[in-house]
Amino acid sequence: MRRGVFAAAGIAAGVATGWWGYKRHRLTRAVAPELRSPFLYLDSAFIPGCVVAPLSVLIRSVNLARAMRQPVEVKEIAGECEGHDFHVRILRPPAAQVPAPAVLWMHGGGHLIGSPAFYDPQNSELAATLGAVVISPYYPKSTQALFPAGLNACYAALRWAQEPAEEMGFYKQRIAIAGDSAGGGLAAAVTQRAFDEGHPVCFQALIYPMLDNRTPDKEGAVGKFMWTAPFNRAAWSSYLGKNHRSEGLKRYAAPGRREDLQGLPPTWLVVGELDLFHDEVVDYARRLRGAGVDTTVEVIPGAYHIFDQIRPAAGASRKMFRHFAEALRTGLEG
C-alpha cells in the first residue's frame, strides 16, 4: 500500500515537472537563440513574494565582486554632502586626462541586492573605452531603509562629484548618469532631482530601468524570465512600503510617473523585447521625446531582463554595450 502511494506520488510529480518543463520550453522559443540559458527554466513566479525581502538579506551578505576586464585605478571614498552620507567606488583608467569626464553609475538589484564591485567588469571596460572616471555609489537597500534613503545616498554622491570636480580630477560640466534595472530607475530619479535643484547633468543612459511601481503582468513570454511581475511587486513594496499603490507617492519615488519631463538632458534607453519593463521604458522614451528631450530608445529582439548579465559574451550583449558606450561618449562630448 505504502509503495503504491509513493509510486503514485512519484508519477504525479514527474508528470507535473514534465508539464512545467514543457511550458517553460514553449516560452523560451520567443528568446533569441544566442540568449537562451538553463536559467530561463527557473520560474521565479513560484517563489512567494513574502520571501523576496528576507532572501535578499541573505544574498546581500555574499561578496559579489568580479574581475576587471581592463586595468583601472580603484579608490573608495566615503563622506557627507548636503546632509547625506555617501560612499563611492571610483574606477579611473591610467591614461585618463585630468580633468576627465565622469559617469555616475547606479547598480541594479531590485533595490534589494547588488554592489558597485559586481559591475567591475563592465565599468572597467567602460572607463577604458571612454577615458572617463566611473563613480559608482553604494546605497542602502530597501531592507535596510525605505525610500528615499537610496536616492539620497546617490544624489549626495553626485553633488560631491560636482562640487570638488576639479580637485578630484572630474570635469564638472561633463558628468553623465547611468544605471541598470533598479539602478536605472535611481539614475532617472537622480537626473530629475539634479535638474529640479539646479545641478543638471549632461546626459543619462538607462538600461532596462525600473521606472513605474504599477507594472502589470504581461501576456505570453514577456516578463516571464529572470524578473517577473511577482518579484517586481514585492520589490516595490519593500522599497516604498506595502501601501505604495494606494497612497500618494513622494517625488522621485517612481520616476517614470513624472508628468513634466521638459528640460531633462539627452537620454539613451535600452530594453529587451521580452523584458517586464518593456512597455514603461518605451512609453518613457515616447514622453521624453514629446517633451522635446533628445531621446534614443533601443529594443533588443528576443531579449529578457538582465540578458547581458546571463549571456555577457552573446552578440546582442556586446552590441548593447557598444551602443551604450557610444551614447555616453556622445553625451559627454556634448
C-alpha positions in Angstrom: 0.0 0.0 0.0 2.7 2.4 1.1 4.8 1.6 -2.0 1.8 2.3 -4.2 1.2 5.7 -2.6 4.9 6.6 -3.1 4.9 5.3 -6.7 1.7 7.3 -7.5 3.2 10.4 -5.9 6.4 10.0 -7.9 4.5 9.6 -11.2 2.4 12.7 -10.4 5.5 14.7 -9.6 7.1 13.5 -12.8 4.1 14.4 -14.9 3.8 17.9 -13.2 7.6 18.5 -13.7 7.3 17.4 -17.3 4.3 19.7 -17.9 6.1 22.6 -16.2 9.2 22.0 -18.2 7.2 21.8 -21.4 5.5 25.1 -20.7 8.8 26.8 -20.0 10.3 25.3 -23.1 7.5 26.8 -25.2 8.1 30.2 -23.6 11.8 30.1 -24.4 11.1 29.8 -28.1 10.5 33.5 -28.0 14.0 34.1 -26.7 16.8 34.9 -29.2 18.8 31.6 -29.6 22.1 33.2 -28.5 20.5 34.4 -25.3 18.9 31.1 -24.2 20.2 29.7 -20.9 19.2 27.0 -18.4 18.5 29.8 -16.0 15.4 30.6 -18.1 13.8 27.4 -16.9 13.7 28.7 -13.4 10.3 30.2 -12.9 10.6 32.9 -10.2 6.8 33.2 -10.1 6.8 30.1 -7.9 8.7 32.0 -5.2 6.3 33.7 -2.8 6.6 37.5 -2.7 6.8 37.4 1.1 10.2 35.7 1.0 11.8 38.1 -1.5 13.0 40.6 1.0 14.3 38.0 3.6 16.0 36.1 0.8 17.7 39.3 -0.4 19.1 39.9 3.1 20.9 36.6 2.8 22.1 37.3 -0.7 23.3 40.8 0.2 25.8 39.3 2.6 27.6 37.5 -0.2 30.6 39.2 -1.7 29.8 39.5 -5.4 32.9 41.3 -6.6 34.1 40.2 -10.1 37.3 40.6 -12.0 38.1 43.7 -14.1 38.2 43.5 -17.9 40.6 46.4 -18.2 43.3 47.8 -15.9 42.0 50.7 -13.8 42.9 52.5 -10.6 40.4 51.8 -7.9 39.6 54.1 -5.0 36.8 54.2 -2.4 35.8 57.4 -0.8 33.1 58.0 1.9 31.9 61.2 3.3 28.9 63.5 3.7 27.4 66.0 1.3 24.4 68.3 1.7 23.3 66.4 4.8 23.6 62.9 3.5 26.3 60.2 3.7 27.8 58.8 0.6 30.3 56.1 -0.2 31.6 55.6 -3.8 33.8 53.2 -5.7 35.9 55.1 -8.3 37.4 53.4 -11.4 39.9 55.6 -13.3 41.8 54.4 -16.4 45.5 55.1 -16.1 45.6 57.2 -19.2 42.6 59.4 -18.4 43.1 63.1 -18.9 42.8 65.5 -16.0 40.2 66.6 -15.6 38.3 63.7 -17.1 34.7 63.2 -17.9 32.8 61.1 -15.4 29.9 58.6 -15.4 27.9 58.2 -12.2 26.8 54.5 -12.4 23.9 53.2 -10.2 23.9 49.4 -9.9 20.8 47.2 -10.2 19.3 44.6 -7.9 15.7 45.5 -7.4 16.7 47.9 -4.5 17.3 44.6 -2.7 20.7 43.3 -3.6 23.8 44.3 -5.6 27.0 46.2 -5.2 29.3 48.5 -7.2 32.0 45.9 -7.3 29.7 43.4 -9.1 29.9 45.7 -12.1 33.7 46.0 -12.1 34.0 44.0 -15.4 31.6 46.3 -17.2 32.7 49.5 -15.5 36.4 48.9 -16.0 35.7 48.4 -19.7 33.5 51.5 -19.9 36.2 53.6 -18.1 38.9 52.4 -20.5 36.7 52.8 -23.6 35.6 56.4 -22.8 38.7 57.5 -21.0 36.3 58.5 -18.2 36.1 58.1 -14.5 33.3 55.8 -13.4 31.9 56.6 -10.0 29.6 54.0 -8.5 27.7 54.8 -5.3 26.9 52.3 -2.6 23.4 52.9 -1.4 21.2 51.3 1.4 18.9 48.6 0.2 15.2 48.7 0.9 15.5 46.0 3.6 17.9 48.5 5.4 15.9 51.7 4.8 12.9 52.7 2.8 12.8 55.3 0.0 14.3 58.0 -0.2 17.4 56.6 1.6 18.9 55.1 -1.5 18.1 58.1 -3.6 19.6 60.5 -1.0 22.9 58.5 -1.0 23.2 58.5 -4.8 22.3 62.2 -5.0 24.9 63.0 -2.3 27.4 61.2 -4.4 26.5 63.3 -7.5 26.7 66.6 -5.6 30.1 65.6 -4.1 31.3 64.8 -7.6 30.0 68.1 -8.9 31.3 70.3 -6.2 35.0 69.3 -5.9 35.2 68.2 -9.5 38.5 69.9 -10.4 40.1 68.8 -7.1 39.3 65.1 -7.8 40.1 65.3 -11.5 36.5 65.3 -12.7 35.3 67.6 -15.4 32.3 69.2 -13.7 30.4 70.1 -16.9 30.8 66.6 -18.3 29.2 64.3 -15.8 26.6 61.8 -17.1 24.4 59.4 -15.1 23.7 55.8 -16.0 22.3 52.6 -14.4 20.6 49.3 -15.0 17.3 47.9 -13.7 16.6 49.4 -10.2 19.8 51.4 -10.7 18.4 52.7 -14.0 15.3 53.9 -12.0 17.6 55.6 -9.5 19.6 57.1 -12.3 16.4 58.6 -13.8 15.3 59.9 -10.3 18.7 61.4 -9.6 18.7 63.1 -13.1 15.3 64.6 -12.4 16.3 65.8 -9.0 19.6 67.3 -10.3 17.6 69.2 -12.9 15.0 70.4 -10.4 17.6 71.6 -7.9 19.7 73.4 -10.5 22.6 71.0 -10.8 21.9 69.3 -14.1 23.9 66.5 -15.6 24.8 66.4 -19.3 23.3 63.0 -20.2 21.6 59.9 -18.9 21.8 56.3 -20.1 19.2 53.9 -18.7 19.5 50.2 -19.2 16.1 48.4 -18.8 15.2 50.8 -16.0 12.7 50.1 -13.2 10.5 53.2 -13.6 6.9 52.6 -12.6 5.5 50.9 -9.5 2.3 50.0 -11.3 3.9 47.5 -13.7 1.2 44.9 -14.6 1.5 41.2 -15.5 2.3 40.6 -19.2 1.0 38.2 -21.8 3.0 35.3 -23.3 6.8 35.3 -22.8 7.0 38.9 -21.8 8.2 39.4 -18.2 8.5 35.6 -17.6 12.3 35.4 -17.4 14.7 36.4 -14.6 12.5 39.3 -13.3 8.7 38.6 -13.1 5.7 40.6 -12.0 5.5 38.9 -8.6 9.2 39.7 -7.9 8.6 43.2 -9.1 5.6 43.8 -6.9 7.5 42.5 -3.9 10.5 44.7 -4.7 8.4 47.9 -5.0 6.6 47.1 -1.7 9.9 46.6 0.0 11.2 49.9 -1.5 8.2 52.1 -1.0 6.1 50.3 1.6 3.2 47.9 1.2 0.7 50.6 0.5 2.6 52.2 -2.3 -0.2 51.6 -4.8 -3.0 53.2 -2.7 -1.1 56.1 -1.2 0.2 59.2 -2.9 3.9 58.8 -4.0 6.7 61.1 -2.9 8.6 62.9 -5.6 11.2 60.7 -7.5 9.8 57.5 -5.9 8.7 56.2 -9.3 10.5 58.4 -11.9 8.5 57.0 -14.8 5.4 58.7 -13.5 6.8 62.2 -13.6 4.5 64.3 -15.7 6.7 67.3 -16.7 9.8 66.0 -18.5 10.8 69.2 -20.2 14.4 70.3 -19.7 15.8 66.9 -18.9 19.1 66.1 -20.5 19.6 64.0 -23.7 18.7 60.4 -23.0 19.5 56.9 -24.3 17.5 53.9 -23.2 17.6 50.2 -24.0 15.2 47.3 -23.1 14.6 43.8 -24.2 11.6 42.8 -26.2 10.6 40.3 -23.6 11.5 42.4 -20.5 8.8 43.0 -18.0 9.8 46.7 -18.2 9.4 46.9 -22.0 6.2 49.0 -22.1 7.2 51.5 -19.4 10.6 52.1 -20.9 9.2 52.6 -24.4 6.5 54.9 -23.0 9.0 56.9 -21.0 11.1 57.4 -24.2 8.0 58.5 -26.1 7.1 61.0 -23.4 10.6 62.4 -23.2 10.5 63.0 -27.0 7.1 64.6 -26.6 8.7 67.0 -24.1 11.4 68.0 -26.5 14.2 65.9 -25.0 16.7 64.4 -27.4 15.9 60.7 -26.8 17.0 57.4 -28.3 15.5 54.1 -27.3 16.6 50.6 -28.5 14.6 47.4 -28.2 16.6 44.2 -28.3 14.7 41.4 -30.1 14.2 38.2 -28.1 15.9 39.7 -25.0 14.7 39.4 -21.4 15.6 41.3 -18.3 19.4 41.3 -17.4 20.1 39.2 -20.6 23.5 40.8 -20.8 24.4 39.5 -17.3 23.2 36.0 -18.2 24.9 35.9 -21.6 27.6 38.6 -21.5 29.5 37.2 -24.5 26.5 37.0 -26.8 26.5 39.2 -29.8 23.4 41.1 -28.6 25.0 41.8 -25.2 28.3 43.1 -26.7 26.3 45.2 -29.3 24.3 46.7 -26.5 27.4 47.6 -24.5 29.0 49.2 -27.6 25.9 51.3 -28.2 25.7 52.2 -24.5 29.4 53.4 -24.6 28.9 55.2 -27.8 25.8 57.0 -26.5 27.7 58.0 -23.3 30.7 59.2 -25.4 28.4 61.5 -27.5 26.6 62.7 -24.4 29.8 63.5 -22.5 31.3 65.4 -25.5 28.1 67.5 -25.6 
